């Protein structure tokens, strides 16, 4: 969940629906402010406005890889047919 003024991607654990969620992990580097993240093939993908595509392990928040794409982005990536499109 991006947040202003300190953007970050955060994952929460819901151990009990009646209890408050607990923070599982947080990542503040190369976080998109406009594009949403997309889950595909058991991974989580974040695309920053500057064109940095980051592949995350959704359980731990660990970065699997990062790649700079050409151009700037404001639209969210989408997943279809086992691929992620920007």
MOJOHU-V477779 format. One record per residue. N is the residue number from 1. RES is the residue in one letter. BURIAL is + if it has 9 or more other C-alpha atoms within 8 Angstrom, else -. Layout:
BEGIN
n = <N & N>
res = <RES & RES>
burial = <BURIAL & BURIAL>
END
This chain:
BEGIN
n = <1 & 2 & 3 & 4 & 5 & 6 & 7 & 8 & 9 & 10 & 11 & 12 & 13 & 14 & 15 & 16 & 17 & 18 & 19 & 20 & 21 & 22 & 23 & 24 & 25 & 26 & 27 & 28 & 29 & 30 & 31 & 32 & 33 & 34 & 35 & 36 & 37 & 38 & 39 & 40 & 41 & 42 & 43 & 44 & 45 & 46 & 47 & 48 & 49 & 50 & 51 & 52 & 53 & 54 & 55 & 56 & 57 & 58 & 59 & 60 & 61 & 62 & 63 & 64 & 65 & 66 & 67 & 68 & 69 & 70 & 71 & 72 & 73 & 74 & 75 & 76 & 77 & 78 & 79 & 80 & 81 & 82 & 83 & 84 & 85 & 86>
res = <X & X & X & X & X & X & X & X & X & X & X & X & X & X & X & X & X & X & X & X & X & X & X & X & X & X & X & X & X & X & X & X & X & X & X & X & X & X & X & X & X & X & X & X & X & X & X & X & X & X & X & X & X & X & X & X & X & X & X & X & X & X & X & X & X & X & X & X & X & X & X & X & X & X & X & X & X & X & X & X & X & X & X & X & X & X>
burial = <- & + & - & - & - & - & + & + & + & + & + & + & - & + & - & - & - & - & - & - & - & - & + & + & + & + & + & + & - & - & + & + & + & - & + & + & + & + & + & + & - & - & + & + & + & + & + & + & + & - & + & + & + & + & + & + & + & + & - & - & + & - & + & - & - & + & - & - & - & - & - & - & + & - & - & + & + & - & + & - & - & - & - & + & - & ->
END
